[in-house]
């Protein structure tokens, strides 16, 4: 149970980081 919660949290963090990474790339590209 604990491991599952930790893995889902990790997946969420990775998803958010990838999303921000894309946004940052777009932002840099437009400048």
C-alpha distance matrix in Angstrom:
0.0 3.8 5.5 5.2 6.3 8.7 10.0 10.8 12.4 14.3 15.4 16.7 18.5 20.1 21.2 22.8 24.5 25.9 27.1 28.8 30.3 31.9 33.2 34.7 36.3 37.9 39.1 40.7 42.2 43.9 45.4
3.8 0.0 3.8 5.4 5.2 6.2 8.7 10.0 10.6 12.3 14.3 15.4 16.6 18.4 20.0 21.2 22.6 24.4 25.8 27.1 28.5 30.5 31.7 32.8 34.6 36.4 37.4 38.8 40.5 42.3 43.6
5.5 3.8 0.0 3.8 5.5 5.0 6.1 8.6 9.8 10.4 12.2 14.2 15.2 16.3 18.2 19.9 20.9 22.4 24.2 25.6 26.6 28.6 30.2 31.2 32.7 34.7 35.9 37.1 38.6 40.6 42.0
5.2 5.4 3.8 0.0 3.8 5.4 5.1 6.2 8.5 9.8 10.5 12.3 14.2 15.3 16.5 18.4 19.9 21.1 22.5 24.4 25.5 27.1 28.7 30.1 31.6 33.2 34.6 36.0 37.4 39.2 40.8
6.3 5.2 5.5 3.8 0.0 3.8 5.5 5.2 6.1 8.6 9.9 10.6 12.3 14.3 15.3 16.6 18.4 20.0 21.1 22.6 24.2 25.9 27.1 28.5 30.3 31.8 32.9 34.5 36.1 37.7 39.2
8.7 6.2 5.0 5.4 3.8 0.0 3.8 5.5 5.1 6.1 8.6 9.8 10.5 12.2 14.2 15.3 16.4 18.3 19.9 21.0 22.3 24.4 25.7 26.7 28.5 30.4 31.3 32.6 34.4 36.2 37.5
10.0 8.7 6.1 5.1 5.5 3.8 0.0 3.8 5.4 4.9 6.1 8.6 9.8 10.4 12.2 14.2 15.2 16.4 18.2 19.9 20.8 22.6 24.3 25.4 26.8 28.7 30.1 31.3 32.7 34.7 36.2
10.8 10.0 8.6 6.2 5.2 5.5 3.8 0.0 3.8 5.4 5.0 6.2 8.7 9.9 10.5 12.4 14.2 15.3 16.4 18.4 19.8 21.2 22.6 24.2 25.8 27.2 28.6 30.2 31.5 33.2 34.9
12.4 10.6 9.8 8.5 6.1 5.1 5.4 3.8 0.0 3.8 5.4 5.0 6.3 8.7 9.8 10.6 12.3 14.3 15.3 16.5 18.2 20.1 21.1 22.4 24.4 25.9 26.8 28.5 30.2 31.7 33.1
14.3 12.3 10.4 9.8 8.6 6.1 4.9 5.4 3.8 0.0 3.8 5.4 5.1 6.2 8.6 9.9 10.5 12.3 14.2 15.3 16.3 18.4 20.0 20.8 22.5 24.5 25.5 26.7 28.4 30.4 31.6
15.4 14.3 12.2 10.5 9.9 8.6 6.1 5.0 5.4 3.8 0.0 3.8 5.5 5.1 6.1 8.6 9.9 10.6 12.2 14.3 15.1 16.6 18.4 19.8 21.1 22.8 24.3 25.7 26.9 28.8 30.5
16.7 15.4 14.2 12.3 10.6 9.8 8.6 6.2 5.0 5.4 3.8 0.0 3.8 5.5 5.1 6.2 8.6 9.9 10.5 12.3 14.1 15.5 16.5 18.2 20.0 21.3 22.5 24.3 25.7 27.2 28.8
18.5 16.6 15.2 14.2 12.3 10.5 9.8 8.7 6.3 5.1 5.5 3.8 0.0 3.8 5.4 5.1 6.1 8.6 9.8 10.5 12.1 14.3 15.3 16.2 18.3 20.0 20.8 22.3 24.1 25.8 27.0
20.1 18.4 16.3 15.3 14.3 12.2 10.4 9.9 8.7 6.2 5.1 5.5 3.8 0.0 3.8 5.5 5.1 6.2 8.6 9.9 10.4 12.4 14.3 15.1 16.4 18.5 19.8 20.9 22.3 24.4 25.8
21.2 20.0 18.2 16.5 15.3 14.2 12.2 10.5 9.8 8.6 6.1 5.1 5.4 3.8 0.0 3.8 5.5 5.2 6.1 8.7 9.8 10.7 12.4 14.2 15.4 16.8 18.4 20.0 21.1 22.8 24.7
22.8 21.2 19.9 18.4 16.6 15.3 14.2 12.4 10.6 9.9 8.6 6.2 5.1 5.5 3.8 0.0 3.8 5.5 5.0 6.1 8.4 9.9 10.5 12.1 14.2 15.4 16.3 18.2 19.8 21.1 22.7
24.5 22.6 20.9 19.9 18.4 16.4 15.2 14.2 12.3 10.5 9.9 8.6 6.1 5.1 5.5 3.8 0.0 3.8 5.4 5.2 6.0 8.7 9.8 10.3 12.2 14.3 15.1 16.2 18.1 20.0 21.1
25.9 24.4 22.4 21.1 20.0 18.3 16.4 15.3 14.3 12.3 10.6 9.9 8.6 6.2 5.2 5.5 3.8 0.0 3.8 5.5 4.9 6.3 8.7 9.8 10.5 12.5 14.2 15.3 16.3 18.5 20.2
27.1 25.8 24.2 22.5 21.1 19.9 18.2 16.4 15.3 14.2 12.2 10.5 9.8 8.6 6.1 5.0 5.4 3.8 0.0 3.8 5.4 5.2 6.3 8.6 10.0 10.8 12.4 14.4 15.3 16.8 18.7
28.8 27.1 25.6 24.4 22.6 21.0 19.9 18.4 16.5 15.3 14.3 12.3 10.5 9.9 8.7 6.1 5.2 5.5 3.8 0.0 3.8 5.4 5.0 6.0 8.5 9.8 10.3 12.1 14.0 15.3 16.6
30.3 28.5 26.6 25.5 24.2 22.3 20.8 19.8 18.2 16.3 15.1 14.1 12.1 10.4 9.8 8.4 6.0 4.9 5.4 3.8 0.0 3.8 5.5 5.1 6.2 8.7 9.8 10.6 12.2 14.3 15.6
31.9 30.5 28.6 27.1 25.9 24.4 22.6 21.2 20.1 18.4 16.6 15.5 14.3 12.4 10.7 9.9 8.7 6.3 5.2 5.4 3.8 0.0 3.8 5.4 5.1 6.3 8.6 9.9 10.4 12.4 14.4
33.2 31.7 30.2 28.7 27.1 25.7 24.3 22.6 21.1 20.0 18.4 16.5 15.3 14.3 12.4 10.5 9.8 8.7 6.3 5.0 5.5 3.8 0.0 3.8 5.4 5.1 6.1 8.6 9.7 10.7 12.6
34.7 32.8 31.2 30.1 28.5 26.7 25.4 24.2 22.4 20.8 19.8 18.2 16.2 15.1 14.2 12.1 10.3 9.8 8.6 6.0 5.1 5.4 3.8 0.0 3.8 5.4 5.0 6.1 8.4 10.0 10.8
36.3 34.6 32.7 31.6 30.3 28.5 26.8 25.8 24.4 22.5 21.1 20.0 18.3 16.4 15.4 14.2 12.2 10.5 10.0 8.5 6.2 5.1 5.4 3.8 0.0 3.8 5.4 5.1 6.0 8.6 10.0
37.9 36.4 34.7 33.2 31.8 30.4 28.7 27.2 25.9 24.5 22.8 21.3 20.0 18.5 16.8 15.4 14.3 12.5 10.8 9.8 8.7 6.3 5.1 5.4 3.8 0.0 3.8 5.5 4.9 6.1 8.7
39.1 37.4 35.9 34.6 32.9 31.3 30.1 28.6 26.8 25.5 24.3 22.5 20.8 19.8 18.4 16.3 15.1 14.2 12.4 10.3 9.8 8.6 6.1 5.0 5.4 3.8 0.0 3.8 5.4 5.3 6.5
40.7 38.8 37.1 36.0 34.5 32.6 31.3 30.2 28.5 26.7 25.7 24.3 22.3 20.9 20.0 18.2 16.2 15.3 14.4 12.1 10.6 9.9 8.6 6.1 5.1 5.5 3.8 0.0 3.8 5.5 5.2
42.2 40.5 38.6 37.4 36.1 34.4 32.7 31.5 30.2 28.4 26.9 25.7 24.1 22.3 21.1 19.8 18.1 16.3 15.3 14.0 12.2 10.4 9.7 8.4 6.0 4.9 5.4 3.8 0.0 3.8 5.5
43.9 42.3 40.6 39.2 37.7 36.2 34.7 33.2 31.7 30.4 28.8 27.2 25.8 24.4 22.8 21.1 20.0 18.5 16.8 15.3 14.3 12.4 10.7 10.0 8.6 6.1 5.3 5.5 3.8 0.0 3.8
45.4 43.6 42.0 40.8 39.2 37.5 36.2 34.9 33.1 31.6 30.5 28.8 27.0 25.8 24.7 22.7 21.1 20.2 18.7 16.6 15.6 14.4 12.6 10.8 10.0 8.7 6.5 5.2 5.5 3.8 0.0
